[in-house]
Amino acid sequence: MTLLTVFSDRETHLKALFLKSQAGDTAAYATCLSELSLLLRGFLRKRLASLPDEVEDLVQEVLLAIHNQRHTFDAAQPLTAWAHGIARFKLVDFFRRRGVQGQHVDIDDVEADLSFESQPAEDAKRDVMTLLDDLPEKQREAIHWVKIEGLSIAEAADKTGQSQSSIKVGIHRGLKALADRMRGVA
């Protein structure tokens, strides 16, 4: 599989998710934003190497701009190029706010920038999944379906066969147990 095929497949997949979200599919929208955030994080991390603590805030700012400007997306154009354009503008705004002058924002090699997968994000996901494995099944399922997969409480209840209140309690207790474990309390 060539690099161009990977980019093309990613573009097709993300664009399909985004177009479904434009038609009201909230699950597709959540998935699209999640996958876009990985691409954006890599793009911004490369450009903010000297300011790594700013990357996550800027990713969120770009995602918010994508959300607010989603009505401007032209379905005849590539989604990743549109998202990349928004990210570039937000990056320039960021540098202006910080008073950074002479900072060059390279707009070439779009495919390489947007293909950079965030290894720390993958490591964090693996670590969270390992922590989740230690939780009781009901708590693990509740957190997985609502917090990771983005289902509503009602959808998670239907999926697991638990009541909605059991899902809420499972999430609350599971997150508390995870927080305690991460702080070294448990």
KOLMIVEX-597107 format. One record per atom (N, C-alpha, C): residue number from 0; atom name; y, z, x. Coordinates in steps of 0.1 Angstrom, whole numbers. Layout:
N
+-----+------+-------+-------+-------+
! seq ! atom !    yy !    zz !    xx !
+-----+------+-------+-------+-------+
! NUM !   CA !     Y !     Z !     X !
...
+-----+------+-------+-------+-------+
END
This chain:
186
+-----+------+-------+-------+-------+
! seq ! atom !    yy !    zz !    xx !
+-----+------+-------+-------+-------+
!   0 !    N !   -12 !     0 !     9 !
!   0 !   CA !     0 !     0 !     0 !
!   0 !    C !    12 !     0 !     9 !
!   1 !    N !    21 !    -9 !     6 !
!   1 !   CA !    33 !   -10 !    14 !
!   1 !    C !    44 !    -1 !    10 !
!   2 !    N !    54 !     2 !    18 !
!   2 !   CA !    65 !    11 !    15 !
!   2 !    C !    72 !     5 !     3 !
!   3 !    N !    74 !    -8 !     3 !
!   3 !   CA !    81 !   -14 !    -8 !
!   3 !    C !    74 !   -11 !   -22 !
!   4 !    N !    61 !   -12 !   -21 !
!   4 !   CA !    53 !    -9 !   -33 !
!   4 !    C !    55 !     5 !   -38 !
!   5 !    N !    55 !    14 !   -28 !
!   5 !   CA !    57 !    28 !   -32 !
!   5 !    C !    70 !    30 !   -38 !
!   6 !    N !    81 !    24 !   -33 !
!   6 !   CA !    94 !    25 !   -38 !
!   6 !    C !    95 !    19 !   -52 !
!   7 !    N !    88 !     8 !   -54 !
!   7 !   CA !    88 !     1 !   -66 !
!   7 !    C !    81 !     9 !   -77 !
!   8 !    N !    69 !    15 !   -73 !
!   8 !   CA !    62 !    23 !   -83 !
!   8 !    C !    70 !    35 !   -87 !
!   9 !    N !    76 !    41 !   -77 !
!   9 !   CA !    84 !    53 !   -80 !
!   9 !    C !    96 !    50 !   -89 !
!  10 !    N !   102 !    39 !   -86 !
!  10 !   CA !   114 !    34 !   -95 !
!  10 !    C !   109 !    32 !  -109 !
!  11 !    N !    98 !    25 !  -110 !
!  11 !   CA !    92 !    22 !  -124 !
!  11 !    C !    89 !    34 !  -131 !
!  12 !    N !    82 !    44 !  -124 !
!  12 !   CA !    78 !    56 !  -130 !
!  12 !    C !    91 !    64 !  -135 !
!  13 !    N !   100 !    66 !  -126 !
!  13 !   CA !   112 !    74 !  -129 !
!  13 !    C !   120 !    67 !  -140 !
!  14 !    N !   122 !    54 !  -139 !
!  14 !   CA !   130 !    47 !  -150 !
!  14 !    C !   123 !    48 !  -163 !
!  15 !    N !   110 !    47 !  -164 !
!  15 !   CA !   103 !    49 !  -176 !
!  15 !    C !   105 !    63 !  -182 !
!  16 !    N !   104 !    73 !  -174 !
!  16 !   CA !   107 !    87 !  -178 !
!  16 !    C !   121 !    88 !  -184 !
!  17 !    N !   131 !    82 !  -176 !
!  17 !   CA !   145 !    84 !  -180 !
!  17 !    C !   147 !    76 !  -193 !
!  18 !    N !   141 !    64 !  -195 !
!  18 !   CA !   143 !    57 !  -208 !
!  18 !    C !   136 !    64 !  -219 !
!  19 !    N !   125 !    71 !  -217 !
!  19 !   CA !   119 !    79 !  -227 !
!  19 !    C !   128 !    91 !  -231 !
!  20 !    N !   134 !    96 !  -221 !
!  20 !   CA !   143 !   108 !  -223 !
!  20 !    C !   155 !   103 !  -231 !
!  21 !    N !   160 !    91 !  -229 !
!  21 !   CA !   171 !    85 !  -236 !
!  21 !    C !   168 !    84 !  -251 !
!  22 !    N !   155 !    82 !  -254 !
!  22 !   CA !   150 !    81 !  -267 !
!  22 !    C !   146 !    94 !  -274 !
!  23 !    N !   149 !   105 !  -266 !
!  23 !   CA !   147 !   119 !  -272 !
!  23 !    C !   135 !   126 !  -267 !
!  24 !    N !   128 !   121 !  -257 !
!  24 !   CA !   116 !   128 !  -252 !
!  24 !    C !   120 !   139 !  -242 !
!  25 !    N !   121 !   151 !  -246 !
!  25 !   CA !   126 !   162 !  -237 !
!  25 !    C !   117 !   165 !  -226 !
!  26 !    N !   104 !   163 !  -228 !
!  26 !   CA !    94 !   166 !  -217 !
!  26 !    C !    96 !   155 !  -206 !
!  27 !    N !    98 !   143 !  -210 !
!  27 !   CA !   100 !   132 !  -200 !
!  27 !    C !   112 !   134 !  -193 !
!  28 !    N !   123 !   139 !  -199 !
!  28 !   CA !   135 !   142 !  -193 !
!  28 !    C !   134 !   153 !  -182 !
!  29 !    N !   127 !   164 !  -186 !
!  29 !   CA !   125 !   175 !  -177 !
!  29 !    C !   117 !   170 !  -164 !
!  30 !    N !   107 !   162 !  -167 !
!  30 !   CA !    99 !   156 !  -155 !
!  30 !    C !   107 !   147 !  -147 !
!  31 !    N !   115 !   139 !  -153 !
!  31 !   CA !   124 !   130 !  -146 !
!  31 !    C !   134 !   137 !  -137 !
!  32 !    N !   140 !   147 !  -143 !
!  32 !   CA !   150 !   155 !  -135 !
!  32 !    C !   143 !   162 !  -123 !
!  33 !    N !   131 !   168 !  -126 !
!  33 !   CA !   124 !   175 !  -116 !
!  33 !    C !   120 !   165 !  -104 !
!  34 !    N !   116 !   154 !  -107 !
!  34 !   CA !   112 !   144 !   -97 !
!  34 !    C !   124 !   139 !   -90 !
!  35 !    N !   135 !   136 !   -97 !
!  35 !   CA !   147 !   132 !   -91 !
!  35 !    C !   153 !   143 !   -81 !
!  36 !    N !   151 !   155 !   -85 !
!  36 !   CA !   156 !   166 !   -77 !
!  36 !    C !   150 !   166 !   -63 !
!  37 !    N !   137 !   162 !   -62 !
!  37 !   CA !   130 !   162 !   -49 !
!  37 !    C !   137 !   151 !   -40 !
!  38 !    N !   139 !   139 !   -47 !
!  38 !   CA !   146 !   128 !   -39 !
!  38 !    C !   160 !   132 !   -35 !
!  39 !    N !   167 !   138 !   -44 !
!  39 !   CA !   181 !   142 !   -41 !
!  39 !    C !   182 !   152 !   -30 !
!  40 !    N !   172 !   162 !   -31 !
!  40 !   CA !   172 !   173 !   -21 !
!  40 !    C !   170 !   167 !    -7 !
!  41 !    N !   161 !   157 !    -6 !
!  41 !   CA !   159 !   151 !     7 !
!  41 !    C !   172 !   143 !    12 !
!  42 !    N !   178 !   136 !     3 !
!  42 !   CA !   190 !   128 !     6 !
!  42 !    C !   201 !   138 !    11 !
!  43 !    N !   203 !   148 !     3 !
!  43 !   CA !   214 !   158 !     7 !
!  43 !    C !   211 !   166 !    19 !
!  44 !    N !   198 !   170 !    20 !
!  44 !   CA !   195 !   178 !    32 !
!  44 !    C !   197 !   171 !    45 !
!  45 !    N !   195 !   158 !    45 !
!  45 !   CA !   197 !   150 !    56 !
!  45 !    C !   212 !   149 !    60 !
!  46 !    N !   221 !   149 !    50 !
!  46 !   CA !   235 !   148 !    52 !
!  46 !    C !   242 !   161 !    54 !
!  47 !    N !   235 !   172 !    50 !
!  47 !   CA !   241 !   185 !    51 !
!  47 !    C !   233 !   194 !    61 !
!  48 !    N !   228 !   187 !    71 !
!  48 !   CA !   219 !   194 !    81 !
!  48 !    C !   226 !   207 !    87 !
!  49 !    N !   240 !   206 !    88 !
!  49 !   CA !   247 !   217 !    94 !
!  49 !    C !   251 !   227 !    83 !
!  50 !    N !   248 !   224 !    71 !
!  50 !   CA !   252 !   233 !    59 !
!  50 !    C !   240 !   235 !    50 !
!  51 !    N !   228 !   239 !    55 !
!  51 !   CA !   216 !   239 !    47 !
!  51 !    C !   217 !   248 !    34 !
!  52 !    N !   225 !   258 !    34 !
!  52 !   CA !   227 !   267 !    23 !
!  52 !    C !   234 !   260 !    11 !
!  53 !    N !   240 !   249 !    14 !
!  53 !   CA !   248 !   242 !     3 !
!  53 !    C !   240 !   232 !    -4 !
!  54 !    N !   228 !   228 !     1 !
!  54 !   CA !   220 !   217 !    -4 !
!  54 !    C !   216 !   220 !   -19 !
!  55 !    N !   211 !   232 !   -22 !
!  55 !   CA !   206 !   234 !   -35 !
!  55 !    C !   217 !   234 !   -46 !
!  56 !    N !   228 !   240 !   -42 !
!  56 !   CA !   240 !   240 !   -52 !
!  56 !    C !   244 !   225 !   -54 !
!  57 !    N !   244 !   217 !   -44 !
!  57 !   CA !   248 !   203 !   -46 !
!  57 !    C !   238 !   195 !   -54 !
!  58 !    N !   225 !   198 !   -52 !
!  58 !   CA !   215 !   192 !   -60 !
!  58 !    C !   217 !   195 !   -75 !
!  59 !    N !   220 !   207 !   -78 !
!  59 !   CA !   222 !   211 !   -92 !
!  59 !    C !   235 !   204 !   -97 !
!  60 !    N !   245 !   203 !   -89 !
!  60 !   CA !   257 !   197 !   -93 !
!  60 !    C !   255 !   182 !   -96 !
!  61 !    N !   246 !   175 !   -88 !
!  61 !   CA !   243 !   161 !   -90 !
!  61 !    C !   235 !   160 !  -103 !
!  62 !    N !   225 !   169 !  -105 !
!  62 !   CA !   217 !   168 !  -117 !
!  62 !    C !   225 !   170 !  -129 !
!  63 !    N !   235 !   179 !  -129 !
!  63 !   CA !   244 !   181 !  -140 !
!  63 !    C !   252 !   168 !  -142 !
!  64 !    N !   257 !   162 !  -132 !
!  64 !   CA !   265 !   149 !  -133 !
!  64 !    C !   256 !   138 !  -139 !
!  65 !    N !   243 !   138 !  -135 !
!  65 !   CA !   234 !   128 !  -141 !
!  65 !    C !   232 !   130 !  -155 !
!  66 !    N !   231 !   143 !  -159 !
!  66 !   CA !   230 !   147 !  -173 !
!  66 !    C !   242 !   143 !  -181 !
!  67 !    N !   254 !   146 !  -176 !
!  67 !   CA !   266 !   143 !  -183 !
!  67 !    C !   269 !   128 !  -183 !
!  68 !    N !   264 !   120 !  -174 !
!  68 !   CA !   267 !   106 !  -173 !
!  68 !    C !   255 !    97 !  -178 !
!  69 !    N !   245 !   104 !  -183 !
!  69 !   CA !   233 !    96 !  -187 !
!  69 !    C !   235 !    85 !  -196 !
!  70 !    N !   246 !    86 !  -204 !
!  70 !   CA !   249 !    75 !  -214 !
!  70 !    C !   255 !    63 !  -207 !
!  71 !    N !   258 !    64 !  -194 !
!  71 !   CA !   264 !    53 !  -187 !
!  71 !    C !   253 !    44 !  -180 !
!  72 !    N !   241 !    49 !  -180 !
!  72 !   CA !   230 !    42 !  -173 !
!  72 !    C !   227 !    29 !  -180 !
!  73 !    N !   227 !    19 !  -171 !
!  73 !   CA !   223 !     5 !  -176 !
!  73 !    C !   209 !     3 !  -173 !
!  74 !    N !   201 !     1 !  -184 !
!  74 !   CA !   186 !     0 !  -182 !
!  74 !    C !   182 !   -12 !  -174 !
!  75 !    N !   191 !   -22 !  -173 !
!  75 !   CA !   188 !   -34 !  -165 !
!  75 !    C !   189 !   -31 !  -150 !
!  76 !    N !   195 !   -19 !  -146 !
!  76 !   CA !   197 !   -16 !  -132 !
!  76 !    C !   186 !    -5 !  -127 !
!  77 !    N !   184 !    -4 !  -114 !
!  77 !   CA !   175 !     6 !  -109 !
!  77 !    C !   181 !    20 !  -112 !
!  78 !    N !   172 !    29 !  -116 !
!  78 !   CA !   176 !    43 !  -119 !
!  78 !    C !   179 !    50 !  -106 !
!  79 !    N !   171 !    48 !   -96 !
!  79 !   CA !   173 !    56 !   -83 !
!  79 !    C !   186 !    52 !   -76 !
!  80 !    N !   190 !    39 !   -78 !
!  80 !   CA !   203 !    35 !   -72 !
!  80 !    C !   215 !    41 !   -79 !
!  81 !    N !   213 !    42 !   -92 !
!  81 !   CA !   224 !    49 !  -101 !
!  81 !    C !   225 !    63 !   -97 !
!  82 !    N !   213 !    70 !   -96 !
!  82 !   CA !   213 !    85 !   -92 !
!  82 !    C !   219 !    86 !   -78 !
!  83 !    N !   215 !    77 !   -69 !
!  83 !   CA !   220 !    78 !   -55 !
!  83 !    C !   235 !    76 !   -55 !
!  84 !    N !   240 !    67 !   -63 !
!  84 !   CA !   255 !    66 !   -64 !
!  84 !    C !   262 !    78 !   -68 !
!  85 !    N !   256 !    85 !   -78 !
!  85 !   CA !   262 !    98 !   -83 !
!  85 !    C !   261 !   108 !   -72 !
!  86 !    N !   250 !   109 !   -65 !
!  86 !   CA !   249 !   118 !   -54 !
!  86 !    C !   259 !   116 !   -43 !
!  87 !    N !   261 !   103 !   -39 !
!  87 !   CA !   271 !   100 !   -29 !
!  87 !    C !   285 !   105 !   -33 !
!  88 !    N !   289 !   102 !   -46 !
!  88 !   CA !   302 !   106 !   -51 !
!  88 !    C !   303 !   122 !   -50 !
!  89 !    N !   293 !   129 !   -54 !
!  89 !   CA !   293 !   143 !   -54 !
!  89 !    C !   294 !   149 !   -40 !
!  90 !    N !   287 !   142 !   -31 !
!  90 !   CA !   288 !   146 !   -17 !
!  90 !    C !   302 !   144 !   -11 !
!  91 !    N !   308 !   133 !   -14 !
!  91 !   CA !   322 !   130 !   -10 !
!  91 !    C !   331 !   141 !   -16 !
!  92 !    N !   329 !   144 !   -29 !
!  92 !   CA !   337 !   155 !   -35 !
!  92 !    C !   335 !   168 !   -28 !
!  93 !    N !   323 !   171 !   -24 !
!  93 !   CA !   319 !   183 !   -17 !
!  93 !    C !   327 !   184 !    -4 !
!  94 !    N !   327 !   173 !     4 !
!  94 !   CA !   334 !   173 !    16 !
!  94 !    C !   349 !   175 !    14 !
!  95 !    N !   354 !   169 !     4 !
!  95 !   CA !   369 !   170 !     1 !
!  95 !    C !   372 !   185 !    -2 !
!  96 !    N !   364 !   191 !   -11 !
!  96 !   CA !   367 !   205 !   -14 !
!  96 !    C !   366 !   214 !    -2 !
!  97 !    N !   358 !   211 !     7 !
!  97 !   CA !   356 !   219 !    19 !
!  97 !    C !   366 !   216 !    30 !
!  98 !    N !   374 !   205 !    28 !
!  98 !   CA !   384 !   201 !    37 !
!  98 !    C !   378 !   194 !    49 !
!  99 !    N !   366 !   189 !    48 !
!  99 !   CA !   360 !   182 !    59 !
!  99 !    C !   366 !   168 !    60 !
! 100 !    N !   371 !   165 !    72 !
! 100 !   CA !   377 !   152 !    74 !
! 100 !    C !   369 !   144 !    84 !
! 101 !    N !   368 !   131 !    83 !
! 101 !   CA !   361 !   123 !    93 !
! 101 !    C !   346 !   124 !    91 !
! 102 !    N !   341 !   129 !    80 !
! 102 !   CA !   327 !   130 !    77 !
! 102 !    C !   323 !   116 !    72 !
! 103 !    N !   313 !   110 !    78 !
! 103 !   CA !   309 !    97 !    74 !
! 103 !    C !   297 !    98 !    65 !
! 104 !    N !   297 !    93 !    53 !
! 104 !   CA !   286 !    93 !    44 !
! 104 !    C !   280 !    80 !    44 !
! 105 !    N !   268 !    79 !    51 !
! 105 !   CA !   261 !    66 !    53 !
! 105 !    C !   255 !    62 !    39 !
! 106 !    N !   258 !    50 !    35 !
! 106 !   CA !   252 !    45 !    22 !
! 106 !    C !   241 !    35 !    24 !
! 107 !    N !   238 !    32 !    37 !
! 107 !   CA !   228 !    23 !    40 !
! 107 !    C !   214 !    30 !    39 !
! 108 !    N !   204 !    22 !    39 !
! 108 !   CA !   190 !    27 !    39 !
! 108 !    C !   187 !    36 !    27 !
! 109 !    N !   191 !    31 !    15 !
! 109 !   CA !   189 !    39 !     3 !
! 109 !    C !   174 !    42 !     1 !
! 110 !    N !   165 !    33 !     3 !
! 110 !   CA !   151 !    35 !     1 !
! 110 !    C !   146 !    46 !     9 !
! 111 !    N !   150 !    47 !    22 !
! 111 !   CA !   145 !    57 !    31 !
! 111 !    C !   151 !    71 !    26 !
! 112 !    N !   163 !    71 !    22 !
! 112 !   CA !   169 !    84 !    18 !
! 112 !    C !   162 !    89 !     5 !
! 113 !    N !   160 !    80 !    -4 !
! 113 !   CA !   155 !    85 !   -17 !
! 113 !    C !   139 !    87 !   -16 !
! 114 !    N !   133 !    83 !    -5 !
! 114 !   CA !   119 !    85 !    -4 !
! 114 !    C !   116 !    98 !     3 !
! 115 !    N !   126 !   104 !     9 !
! 115 !   CA !   123 !   116 !    17 !
! 115 !    C !   119 !   128 !     8 !
! 116 !    N !   106 !   131 !     8 !
! 116 !   CA !   101 !   142 !     0 !
! 116 !    C !   105 !   155 !     7 !
! 117 !    N !   108 !   165 !    -1 !
! 117 !   CA !   112 !   178 !     4 !
! 117 !    C !    99 !   186 !     7 !
! 118 !    N !    96 !   187 !    20 !
! 118 !   CA !    84 !   195 !    24 !
! 118 !    C !    86 !   209 !    21 !
! 119 !    N !    98 !   215 !    23 !
! 119 !   CA !    99 !   230 !    19 !
! 119 !    C !    97 !   232 !     4 !
! 120 !    N !   101 !   222 !    -4 !
! 120 !   CA !    99 !   224 !   -18 !
! 120 !    C !    84 !   223 !   -21 !
! 121 !    N !    77 !   214 !   -14 !
! 121 !   CA !    62 !   213 !   -16 !
! 121 !    C !    55 !   226 !   -12 !
! 122 !    N !    60 !   232 !    -1 !
! 122 !   CA !    55 !   244 !     4 !
! 122 !    C !    57 !   256 !    -6 !
! 123 !    N !    69 !   256 !   -11 !
! 123 !   CA !    72 !   266 !   -21 !
! 123 !    C !    64 !   265 !   -33 !
! 124 !    N !    62 !   253 !   -38 !
! 124 !   CA !    53 !   250 !   -50 !
! 124 !    C !    39 !   255 !   -47 !
! 125 !    N !    34 !   252 !   -35 !
! 125 !   CA !    20 !   257 !   -31 !
! 125 !    C !    20 !   272 !   -31 !
! 126 !    N !    30 !   278 !   -26 !
! 126 !   CA !    30 !   293 !   -25 !
! 126 !    C !    31 !   299 !   -39 !
! 127 !    N !    39 !   293 !   -48 !
! 127 !   CA !    40 !   298 !   -61 !
! 127 !    C !    26 !   297 !   -68 !
! 128 !    N !    20 !   286 !   -66 !
! 128 !   CA !     7 !   284 !   -73 !
! 128 !    C !    -3 !   294 !   -67 !
! 129 !    N !    -3 !   297 !   -55 !
! 129 !   CA !   -12 !   307 !   -49 !
! 129 !    C !    -9 !   321 !   -55 !
! 130 !    N !     4 !   324 !   -57 !
! 130 !   CA !     7 !   337 !   -64 !
! 130 !    C !     3 !   337 !   -78 !
! 131 !    N !     4 !   326 !   -85 !
! 131 !   CA !     0 !   325 !   -99 !
! 131 !    C !   -15 !   327 !  -100 !
! 132 !    N !   -23 !   323 !   -91 !
! 132 !   CA !   -37 !   324 !   -91 !
! 132 !    C !   -41 !   339 !   -92 !
! 133 !    N !   -33 !   348 !   -87 !
! 133 !   CA !   -36 !   362 !   -87 !
! 133 !    C !   -33 !   369 !  -100 !
! 134 !    N !   -26 !   362 !  -109 !
! 134 !   CA !   -22 !   368 !  -122 !
! 134 !    C !   -34 !   367 !  -132 !
! 135 !    N !   -34 !   376 !  -142 !
! 135 !   CA !   -44 !   375 !  -153 !
! 135 !    C !   -42 !   361 !  -160 !
! 136 !    N !   -53 !   356 !  -165 !
! 136 !   CA !   -53 !   342 !  -171 !
! 136 !    C !   -42 !   340 !  -181 !
! 137 !    N !   -40 !   349 !  -190 !
! 137 !   CA !   -30 !   347 !  -201 !
! 137 !    C !   -16 !   346 !  -195 !
! 138 !    N !   -13 !   355 !  -185 !
! 138 !   CA !     0 !   354 !  -179 !
! 138 !    C !     2 !   341 !  -171 !
! 139 !    N !    -9 !   338 !  -164 !
! 139 !   CA !    -8 !   325 !  -156 !
! 139 !    C !    -6 !   313 !  -165 !
! 140 !    N !   -13 !   312 !  -176 !
! 140 !   CA !   -12 !   301 !  -185 !
! 140 !    C !     2 !   301 !  -191 !
! 141 !    N !     7 !   312 !  -195 !
! 141 !   CA !    20 !   312 !  -202 !
! 141 !    C !    31 !   308 !  -192 !
! 142 !    N !    31 !   312 !  -180 !
! 142 !   CA !    40 !   308 !  -170 !
! 142 !    C !    39 !   293 !  -166 !
! 143 !    N !    26 !   289 !  -165 !
! 143 !   CA !    24 !   275 !  -161 !
! 143 !    C !    30 !   266 !  -172 !
! 144 !    N !    26 !   268 !  -184 !
! 144 !   CA !    30 !   259 !  -195 !
! 144 !    C !    45 !   259 !  -198 !
! 145 !    N !    51 !   271 !  -198 !
! 145 !   CA !    65 !   272 !  -201 !
! 145 !    C !    74 !   270 !  -189 !
! 146 !    N !    72 !   277 !  -178 !
! 146 !   CA !    81 !   277 !  -167 !
! 146 !    C !    79 !   265 !  -158 !
! 147 !    N !    67 !   261 !  -156 !
! 147 !   CA !    64 !   250 !  -147 !
! 147 !    C !    63 !   236 !  -154 !
! 148 !    N !    56 !   236 !  -165 !
! 148 !   CA !    55 !   223 !  -172 !
! 148 !    C !    66 !   220 !  -182 !
! 149 !    N !    74 !   231 !  -185 !
! 149 !   CA !    86 !   229 !  -194 !
! 149 !    C !    83 !   228 !  -209 !
! 150 !    N !    71 !   233 !  -213 !
! 150 !   CA !    69 !   233 !  -227 !
! 150 !    C !    76 !   244 !  -234 !
! 151 !    N !    79 !   243 !  -247 !
! 151 !   CA !    85 !   254 !  -255 !
! 151 !    C !    75 !   265 !  -257 !
! 152 !    N !    79 !   276 !  -261 !
! 152 !   CA !    70 !   288 !  -264 !
! 152 !    C !    60 !   283 !  -274 !
! 153 !    N !    65 !   276 !  -285 !
! 153 !   CA !    56 !   272 !  -296 !
! 153 !    C !    45 !   262 !  -290 !
! 154 !    N !    50 !   253 !  -282 !
! 154 !   CA !    40 !   243 !  -276 !
! 154 !    C !    30 !   250 !  -267 !
! 155 !    N !    34 !   259 !  -259 !
! 155 !   CA !    25 !   266 !  -251 !
! 155 !    C !    15 !   274 !  -259 !
! 156 !    N !    20 !   280 !  -270 !
! 156 !   CA !    11 !   288 !  -278 !
! 156 !    C !     0 !   279 !  -284 !
! 157 !    N !     4 !   267 !  -289 !
! 157 !   CA !    -5 !   258 !  -294 !
! 157 !    C !   -15 !   253 !  -284 !
! 158 !    N !   -10 !   251 !  -272 !
! 158 !   CA !   -19 !   246 !  -261 !
! 158 !    C !   -29 !   256 !  -256 !
! 159 !    N !   -25 !   269 !  -256 !
! 159 !   CA !   -34 !   279 !  -251 !
! 159 !    C !   -42 !   287 !  -262 !
! 160 !    N !   -37 !   285 !  -274 !
! 160 !   CA !   -44 !   293 !  -285 !
! 160 !    C !   -39 !   307 !  -286 !
! 161 !    N !   -28 !   311 !  -279 !
! 161 !   CA !   -22 !   324 !  -279 !
! 161 !    C !   -11 !   324 !  -290 !
! 162 !    N !    -7 !   335 !  -294 !
! 162 !   CA !     5 !   336 !  -303 !
! 162 !    C !    17 !   334 !  -295 !
! 163 !    N !    28 !   331 !  -302 !
! 163 !   CA !    41 !   329 !  -295 !
! 163 !    C !    45 !   342 !  -288 !
! 164 !    N !    43 !   353 !  -295 !
! 164 !   CA !    47 !   366 !  -289 !
! 164 !    C !    39 !   369 !  -277 !
! 165 !    N !    26 !   365 !  -277 !
! 165 !   CA !    17 !   367 !  -265 !
! 165 !    C !    22 !   359 !  -253 !
! 166 !    N !    27 !   347 !  -256 !
! 166 !   CA !    32 !   338 !  -246 !
! 166 !    C !    45 !   345 !  -240 !
! 167 !    N !    54 !   350 !  -248 !
! 167 !   CA !    66 !   356 !  -243 !
! 167 !    C !    63 !   368 !  -235 !
! 168 !    N !    54 !   376 !  -240 !
! 168 !   CA !    50 !   389 !  -232 !
! 168 !    C !    43 !   385 !  -219 !
! 169 !    N !    34 !   375 !  -220 !
! 169 !   CA !    27 !   370 !  -208 !
! 169 !    C !    37 !   365 !  -197 !
! 170 !    N !    47 !   358 !  -201 !
! 170 !   CA !    57 !   353 !  -192 !
! 170 !    C !    65 !   365 !  -186 !
! 171 !    N !    69 !   374 !  -194 !
! 171 !   CA !    77 !   385 !  -190 !
! 171 !    C !    69 !   394 !  -180 !
! 172 !    N !    57 !   397 !  -184 !
! 172 !   CA !    48 !   406 !  -175 !
! 172 !    C !    44 !   398 !  -162 !
! 173 !    N !    41 !   385 !  -164 !
! 173 !   CA !    37 !   377 !  -152 !
! 173 !    C !    49 !   376 !  -142 !
! 174 !    N !    61 !   373 !  -147 !
! 174 !   CA !    72 !   371 !  -138 !
! 174 !    C !    75 !   385 !  -131 !
! 175 !    N !    74 !   396 !  -139 !
! 175 !   CA !    77 !   409 !  -133 !
! 175 !    C !    66 !   412 !  -122 !
! 176 !    N !    54 !   409 !  -125 !
! 176 !   CA !    43 !   411 !  -115 !
! 176 !    C !    46 !   402 !  -102 !
! 177 !    N !    50 !   389 !  -104 !
! 177 !   CA !    53 !   381 !   -93 !
! 177 !    C !    64 !   386 !   -85 !
! 178 !    N !    75 !   390 !   -92 !
! 178 !   CA !    86 !   396 !   -84 !
! 178 !    C !    82 !   408 !   -76 !
! 179 !    N !    75 !   417 !   -82 !
! 179 !   CA !    70 !   429 !   -75 !
! 179 !    C !    62 !   425 !   -63 !
! 180 !    N !    53 !   416 !   -65 !
! 180 !   CA !    44 !   411 !   -54 !
! 180 !    C !    52 !   405 !   -43 !
! 181 !    N !    63 !   398 !   -46 !
! 181 !   CA !    71 !   391 !   -36 !
! 181 !    C !    80 !   401 !   -29 !
! 182 !    N !    83 !   412 !   -36 !
! 182 !   CA !    91 !   423 !   -29 !
! 182 !    C !    82 !   432 !   -22 !
! 183 !    N !    69 !   431 !   -23 !
! 183 !   CA !    60 !   439 !   -16 !
! 183 !    C !    57 !   452 !   -23 !
! 184 !    N !    61 !   453 !   -36 !
! 184 !   CA !    59 !   465 !   -44 !
! 184 !    C !    45 !   466 !   -49 !
! 185 !    N !    39 !   455 !   -52 !
! 185 !   CA !    25 !   456 !   -58 !
! 185 !    C !    15 !   455 !   -47 !
+-----+------+-------+-------+-------+
END
